[in-house]
């Protein structure tokens, strides 16, 4: 498989990763030239502390590309491991059967299924600490939508596009946008209703254009070339591996619940629950285990559902959504109360086995990456893959995610340049001082410029947040809403968008074709945003 094809972009909007990399290279050169013209400046209060023009040299230019992999390593590793996970999963006939059955159902309810799927991605993205883990669900959803004959632009809008809508209308996210608010001295709670309204507008608009695309009988659906098509028949299905793992995980949660009501050593209680669960399972297995397994789908479904649950539990911003301490209590119970007494000394079993761990609602990309590897191995054992074959399939899957991951990484390159030479500060300072009075349009432009130079909203907050918040202190909350919303708006258009290039490559859509499809949506959304800002301003 060629990683980068030099073949020209097709009329049907097919992507060309080589062209996308050239586009990013042109943008990087443009910023390199800016560093020779615009001095790097630092903002303190409402003042610009301007340094001398510090020119970005050729070596530093190329080092910037390398450092993107360093700065965003965790997310990059996660993307690669997503490919490995699906590389294993897609080799099972269970995956094909699940995809086919869902696709058959979805094809009969195309619009409703699209609206529900889009809504789930949008809502989760609006409350997640990180959006990258949501990509774990996308290959499966795309396989189903592709099999159900959805157009590739509709598929992109329903998956990657819906995540971008969630970023646009963030409500309780920790995805750097909260840092923008913090640096600007503003509170997201103050304008929470406005964020919800913006999210609803974005959701309605993007799905309205998707429905129009679906109902356009003259437009033949353009399908995605699915990267994870089932390729191997599996016969030796054993339910034991997946059952042992899921029962063990389930027993931990059950024990935690029982420990609230039963006065018993937590470790002893967990042992009792595990014994009951495993005895019940193996009693059933001894009765039916020697018979041919007719339903090969449920082990895979169990793993996929478990992954979905862990993603929701691990990355939802529970601390902002609720005052409940259940997840903190569970983490403390798991790592501190489940103890073994050895020679009179207490040994925190999971606390020591897990090492550094995080409660639900505070996960980073590392945690779910570990689960992907574990679950991929469990699936491999369940469906009878040898270890060598498992490693081979995992490697093949990682290779299929390599190009989207490279594009995802290089989309961050301006973050590195702006960290070294923050010319964007001078630009923002100049924009903020165009007029003496507060201007919504100027703040919108600042938000767009900031989004172009920084794919990381947290770093954008570090660069310009305190300055904008201080400069427009009387309108700090409105300014924060505008900047965060314009950051979300820009993700649909700017080639340095966090998810845009990687998603377009995955869905086999060229950047220019996407702009032709999305410009009416972007125009309508921009008008709606201006109206919302004017009402608040």
KAFEN-V544379 format. One record per pair of residues at least 4 apart in sequence whose ideal C-beta (glycine too) atoms are under 8 Angstrom apart, sorted by sequence separation. I is the first residue (numbers start at 0). J is the second residue. If there is no record, write none. Layout:
# KAFEN-V544379
I/J, I/J
This chain:
# KAFEN-V544379
8/12, 9/13, 15/19, 16/20, 17/21, 18/22, 19/23, 20/24, 21/25, 22/26, 23/27, 24/28, 25/29, 26/30, 27/31, 28/32, 29/33, 30/34, 31/35, 32/36, 33/37, 42/46, 55/59, 56/60, 57/61, 58/62, 59/63, 61/65, 62/66, 63/67, 65/69, 66/70, 67/71, 68/72, 71/75, 72/76, 73/77, 74/78, 75/79, 76/80, 77/81, 78/82, 79/83, 80/84, 81/85, 82/86, 83/87, 84/88, 85/89, 86/90, 87/91, 90/94, 91/95, 92/96, 93/97, 94/98, 95/99, 96/100, 97/101, 98/102, 99/103, 100/104, 101/105, 102/106, 103/107, 104/108, 105/109, 108/112, 109/113, 110/114, 111/115, 112/116, 113/117, 114/118, 115/119, 116/120, 117/121, 118/122, 119/123, 120/124, 121/125, 122/126, 123/127, 130/134, 133/137, 136/140, 137/141, 138/142, 139/143, 140/144, 141/145, 142/146, 143/147, 145/149, 149/153, 150/154, 151/155, 152/156, 153/157, 154/158, 155/159, 156/160, 157/161, 158/162, 159/163, 160/164, 161/165, 162/166, 163/167, 164/168, 165/169, 172/176, 173/177, 175/179, 176/180, 177/181, 178/182, 179/183, 185/189, 186/190, 187/191, 190/194, 191/195, 192/196, 193/197, 194/198, 195/199, 196/200, 197/201, 198/202, 199/203, 200/204, 201/205, 202/206, 203/207, 204/208, 205/209, 206/210, 207/211, 208/212, 209/213, 210/214, 211/215, 238/242, 239/243, 240/244, 241/245, 242/246, 243/247, 244/248, 245/249, 246/250, 247/251, 248/252, 249/253, 250/254, 251/255, 252/256, 253/257, 254/258, 255/259, 256/260, 257/261, 263/267, 264/268, 265/269, 266/270, 267/271, 268/272, 269/273, 270/274, 271/275, 272/276, 273/277, 274/278, 275/279, 276/280, 277/281, 278/282, 279/283, 280/284, 281/285, 282/286, 283/287, 284/288, 295/299, 296/300, 297/301, 298/302, 299/303, 300/304, 301/305, 302/306, 303/307, 304/308, 305/309, 306/310, 307/311, 308/312, 309/313, 310/314, 311/315, 316/320, 317/321, 324/328, 325/329, 326/330, 327/331, 328/332, 329/333, 330/334, 331/335, 332/336, 333/337, 340/344, 347/351, 348/352, 349/353, 357/361, 362/366, 364/368, 365/369, 366/370, 367/371, 368/372, 369/373, 370/374, 371/375, 372/376, 373/377, 374/378, 375/379, 376/380, 377/381, 378/382, 380/384, 384/388, 385/389, 386/390, 387/391, 388/392, 389/393, 390/394, 391/395, 392/396, 393/397, 394/398, 395/399, 396/400, 397/401, 400/404, 401/405, 402/406, 403/407, 404/408, 405/409, 406/410, 407/411, 411/415, 412/416, 413/417, 414/418, 415/419, 416/420, 417/421, 422/426, 423/427, 424/428, 425/429, 426/430, 427/431, 428/432, 429/433, 434/438, 438/442, 439/443, 440/444, 441/445, 442/446, 443/447, 444/448, 445/449, 446/450, 447/451, 448/452, 449/453, 450/454, 455/459, 456/460, 457/461, 458/462, 459/463, 460/464, 463/467, 464/468, 465/469, 466/470, 467/471, 468/472, 471/475, 474/478, 475/479, 476/480, 477/481, 478/482, 479/483, 480/484, 481/485, 482/486, 483/487, 484/488, 485/489, 486/490, 488/492, 489/493, 492/496, 496/500, 498/502, 499/503, 500/504, 501/505, 502/506, 508/512, 509/513, 510/514, 511/515, 512/516, 513/517, 514/518, 517/521, 518/522, 519/523, 520/524, 521/525, 522/526, 523/527, 524/528, 525/529, 526/530, 527/531, 528/532, 529/533, 530/534, 531/535, 532/536, 8/13, 14/19, 34/39, 42/47, 43/48, 55/60, 89/94, 127/132, 144/149, 149/154, 155/160, 156/161, 169/174, 172/177, 180/185, 258/263, 263/268, 315/320, 331/336, 332/337, 340/345, 341/346, 346/351, 357/362, 362/367, 379/384, 384/389, 417/422, 433/438, 437/442, 453/458, 459/464, 491/496, 494/499, 503/508, 508/513, 8/14, 41/47, 42/48, 88/94, 124/130, 127/133, 166/172, 180/186, 212/218, 317/323, 339/345, 340/346, 350/356, 357/363, 417/423, 450/456, 453/459, 490/496, 493/499, 494/500, 503/509, 8/15, 40/47, 41/48, 68/75, 105/112, 165/172, 169/176, 180/187, 187/194, 258/265, 261/268, 338/345, 339/346, 349/356, 379/386, 434/441, 452/459, 468/475, 471/478, 489/496, 490/497, 492/499, 503/510, 7/15, 40/48, 55/63, 104/112, 149/157, 166/174, 338/346, 384/392, 433/441, 490/498, 491/499, 6/15, 40/49, 41/50, 124/133, 144/153, 145/154, 317/326, 338/347, 339/348, 357/366, 379/388, 450/459, 453/462, 490/499, 5/15, 8/18, 40/50, 123/133, 144/154, 166/176, 177/187, 258/268, 337/347, 338/348, 379/389, 431/441, 449/459, 468/478, 500/510, 503/513, 4/15, 38/49, 39/50, 254/265, 257/268, 337/348, 430/441, 467/478, 468/479, 499/510, 4/16, 5/17, 38/50, 335/347, 337/349, 3/16, 4/17, 38/51, 39/52, 120/133, 141/154, 144/157, 334/347, 337/350, 376/389, 379/392, 449/462, 2/16, 3/17, 38/52, 39/53, 144/158, 254/268, 312/326, 375/389, 430/444, 431/445, 449/463, 499/513, 37/52, 38/53, 254/269, 257/272, 334/349, 335/350, 430/445, 467/482, 36/52, 120/136, 171/187, 333/349, 334/350, 494/510, 3/20, 35/52, 140/157, 141/158, 170/187, 333/350, 34/52, 140/158, 169/187, 251/269, 254/272, 375/393, 427/445, 430/448, 445/463, 464/482, 34/53, 35/54, 250/269, 253/272, 334/353, 34/54, 35/55, 34/55, 137/158, 170/191, 427/448, 137/159, 250/272, 334/356, 426/448, 427/449, 445/467, 492/514, 250/273, 333/356, 31/55, 116/140, 170/194, 30/55, 169/194, 170/195, 423/448, 442/467, 492/517, 168/194, 247/273, 250/276, 330/356, 423/449, 491/517, 168/195, 246/273, 249/276, 330/357, 456/483, 459/486, 116/144, 168/196, 170/198, 330/358, 31/60, 133/162, 168/197, 169/198, 329/358, 330/359, 423/452, 442/471, 491/520, 492/521, 167/197, 168/198, 246/276, 329/359, 423/453, 456/486, 491/521, 113/144, 167/198, 168/199, 246/277, 327/358, 28/60, 130/162, 168/200, 326/358, 27/60, 165/198, 168/201, 326/359, 449/482, 488/521, 491/524, 164/198, 167/201, 168/202, 243/277, 246/280, 326/360, 437/471, 112/147, 130/165, 417/452, 427/462, 431/466, 442/477, 446/481, 450/485, 27/63, 113/149, 130/166, 417/453, 427/463, 431/467, 437/473, 442/478, 446/482, 449/485, 450/486, 488/524, 27/64, 120/157, 124/161, 164/201, 437/474, 445/482, 446/483, 449/486, 488/525, 105/143, 109/147, 120/158, 124/162, 127/165, 164/202, 242/280, 413/451, 414/452, 424/462, 428/466, 439/477, 443/481, 446/484, 447/485, 450/488, 451/489, 105/144, 117/156, 124/163, 413/452, 414/453, 423/462, 424/463, 427/466, 431/470, 442/481, 446/485, 450/489, 109/149, 113/153, 117/157, 121/161, 124/164, 125/165, 413/453, 414/454, 418/458, 423/463, 427/467, 431/471, 442/482, 445/485, 446/486, 450/490, 488/528, 98/139, 102/143, 106/147, 116/157, 120/161, 121/162, 124/165, 125/166, 161/202, 164/205, 413/454, 414/455, 417/458, 421/462, 447/488, 454/495, 101/143, 102/144, 105/147, 106/148, 116/158, 119/161, 120/162, 123/165, 124/166, 130/172, 242/284, 317/359, 318/360, 424/466, 439/481, 443/485, 446/488, 447/489, 451/493, 454/496, 455/497, 117/160, 118/161, 121/164, 122/165, 125/168, 317/360, 318/361, 411/454, 442/485, 446/489, 450/493, 452/495, 454/497, 485/528, 98/142, 102/146, 103/147, 113/157, 117/161, 121/165, 125/169, 126/170, 128/172, 129/173, 130/174, 161/205, 313/357, 315/359, 316/360, 410/454, 411/455, 414/458, 451/495, 484/528, 98/143, 102/147, 116/161, 120/165, 124/169, 125/170, 126/171, 127/172, 128/173, 129/174, 160/205, 239/284, 315/360, 417/462, 450/495, 101/147, 125/171, 126/172, 127/173, 128/174, 238/284, 313/359, 314/360, 447/493, 450/496, 99/146, 117/164, 121/168, 125/172, 127/174, 312/359, 313/360, 484/531, 98/146, 124/172, 312/360, 314/362, 484/532, 156/205, 239/288, 313/362, 124/174, 156/206, 238/288, 84/135, 481/532, 156/208, 157/209, 480/532, 78/131, 81/134, 85/138, 156/209, 313/366, 314/367, 77/131, 81/135, 85/139, 238/292, 313/367, 74/129, 77/132, 237/292, 477/532, 480/535, 78/134, 153/209, 236/292, 242/298, 245/301, 74/131, 77/134, 81/138, 152/209, 241/298, 245/302, 248/305, 310/367, 240/298, 309/367, 477/535, 153/212, 236/295, 238/297, 477/536, 152/212, 153/213, 238/298, 241/301, 245/305, 241/302, 309/370, 150/212, 233/295, 236/298, 474/536, 150/213, 149/213, 306/370, 306/371, 265/332, 150/218, 269/337, 306/374, 125/194, 151/220, 152/221, 154/223, 305/374, 150/220, 151/221, 149/220, 150/221, 151/222, 265/336, 266/337, 148/220, 150/222, 151/223, 265/337, 266/338, 302/374, 125/198, 149/222, 265/338, 266/339, 148/222, 255/329, 258/332, 302/377, 302/378, 121/198, 145/222, 255/332, 145/223, 255/333, 258/336, 299/378, 121/201, 145/225, 298/378, 121/202, 141/223, 251/333, 266/348, 299/381, 413/495, 142/225, 298/381, 412/495, 118/202, 141/225, 298/382, 410/494, 411/495, 117/202, 142/227, 410/495, 443/528, 142/228, 410/496, 443/529, 295/382, 410/497, 117/205, 138/226, 117/206, 138/227, 410/499, 443/532, 407/497, 410/500, 439/529, 407/498, 409/500, 410/501, 114/206, 117/209, 113/206, 407/500, 439/532, 406/500, 407/501, 439/533, 406/501, 113/209, 113/210, 404/501, 439/536, 403/501, 406/504, 403/502, 437/536, 110/210, 113/213, 403/504, 402/504, 403/505, 110/213, 109/213, 244/373, 98/229, 94/227, 244/377, 95/229, 94/229, 241/377, 92/229, 240/377, 241/378, 89/227, 91/229, 12/151, 88/227, 89/228, 90/229, 92/231, 12/152, 89/229, 90/230, 91/231, 92/232, 93/233, 240/380, 241/381, 85/226, 86/227, 89/230, 90/231, 92/233, 240/381, 85/227, 91/233, 239/381, 90/233, 93/236, 173/316, 237/380, 238/381, 82/226, 172/316, 237/381, 171/316, 236/381, 173/319, 236/382, 237/383, 235/382, 236/383, 171/319, 235/383, 171/320, 233/382, 234/383, 233/383, 233/384, 139/303, 227/396, 135/306, 136/307, 227/399, 226/399, 136/310, 226/400, 135/310, 133/310, 132/310, 132/313, 132/314, 129/314, 128/314, 127/314, 128/315, 123/311, 127/315, 128/316, 126/315, 127/316, 126/316, 123/315, 126/319, 126/320, 96/295, 97/296, 96/296, 93/295, 97/299, 92/295, 93/296, 97/300, 91/295, 93/298, 94/299, 93/299, 97/303, 93/300, 91/299, 12/221, 11/221, 88/299, 132/362, 128/360, 132/364, 135/367, 128/361, 129/362, 131/364, 128/362, 129/363, 129/364, 132/367, 135/371, 179/456, 183/460, 178/456, 179/457, 182/460, 178/457, 181/460, 182/461, 226/505, 175/455, 176/456, 179/459, 180/460, 175/456, 179/460, 183/464, 184/465, 174/456, 175/457, 178/460, 182/464, 183/465, 223/505, 175/458, 178/461, 181/464, 182/465, 185/468, 223/506, 224/507, 175/459, 183/467, 184/468, 223/507, 175/460, 179/464, 183/468, 184/469, 178/464, 182/468, 190/476, 194/480, 201/487, 77/364, 84/371, 88/375, 91/378, 189/476, 190/477, 193/480, 197/484, 76/364, 80/368, 83/371, 84/372, 87/375, 184/472, 76/365, 83/372, 93/382, 190/479, 73/363, 74/364, 77/367, 81/371, 84/374, 88/378, 185/475, 186/476, 190/480, 194/484, 197/487, 73/364, 77/368, 80/371, 84/375, 87/378, 91/382, 184/475, 185/476, 73/365, 76/368, 80/372, 83/375, 87/379, 90/382, 183/475, 187/479, 185/478, 77/371, 90/384, 185/479, 73/368, 183/478, 185/480, 183/479, 87/384, 180/479, 183/482, 179/479, 87/389, 90/392, 179/482, 180/483, 179/483, 212/516, 87/392, 86/392, 87/393, 86/393, 89/396, 176/483, 179/486, 86/394, 208/516, 84/393, 86/395, 87/396, 208/517, 83/393, 86/396, 176/486, 83/394, 85/396, 86/397, 208/519, 84/396, 208/520, 83/396, 86/399, 82/396, 83/397, 85/399, 169/483, 82/397, 205/520, 82/398, 168/484, 204/520, 80/397, 82/399, 83/400, 167/484, 79/397, 82/400, 169/487, 81/400, 82/401, 168/487, 204/523, 166/486, 167/487, 204/524, 79/400, 166/487, 167/488, 78/400, 79/401, 82/404, 164/487, 167/490, 201/524, 204/527, 163/487, 166/490, 200/524, 78/403, 79/404, 78/404, 163/490, 200/527, 163/491, 200/528, 75/404, 78/407, 197/527, 160/491, 166/497, 197/528, 200/531, 75/407, 74/407, 75/408, 163/496, 197/531, 163/498, 196/531, 162/498, 163/499, 71/408, 193/531, 159/498, 68/408, 71/411, 159/499, 67/408, 70/411, 67/409, 160/502, 193/535, 159/502, 67/411, 70/414, 158/502, 64/409, 67/412, 70/415, 190/535, 159/505, 67/414, 155/502, 159/506, 64/412, 67/415, 155/503, 158/506, 63/412, 66/415, 155/506, 63/415, 154/506, 63/416, 155/508, 151/506, 63/419, 151/507, 152/508, 151/508, 167/524, 155/513, 59/419, 55/416, 152/513, 55/419, 134/498, 141/505, 152/516, 55/420, 141/506, 53/420, 130/497, 130/498, 137/505, 49/425, 47/424, 47/425, 41/421, 39/420, 40/421, 47/428, 34/416, 39/421, 40/422, 42/424, 23/406, 30/413, 39/422, 41/424, 38/422, 40/424, 71/455, 20/405, 27/412, 31/416, 37/422, 39/424, 40/425, 42/427, 16/402, 20/406, 23/409, 27/413, 30/416, 34/420, 39/425, 42/428, 19/406, 23/410, 26/413, 38/425, 34/422, 37/425, 40/428, 16/405, 20/409, 23/412, 27/416, 33/422, 37/426, 16/406, 30/422, 0/398, 0/399, 2/401, 3/402, 2/402, 42/462, 42/463, 44/465, 45/466, 30/452, 44/466, 42/465, 78/501, 42/466, 45/469, 44/469, 45/470, 26/494, 26/495, 23/494, 22/494, 23/495, 19/494, 23/500, 19/500, 19/503, 19/504, 16/504, 22/510, 14/503, 14/504, 18/509, 19/510, 14/506, 18/510, 14/507, 13/507, 14/508, 15/509, 12/507, 13/508, 14/509, 12/508, 13/509, 14/510, 12/509, 9/509, 12/512, 8/509, 11/512, 12/513, 8/511, 8/512, 12/516
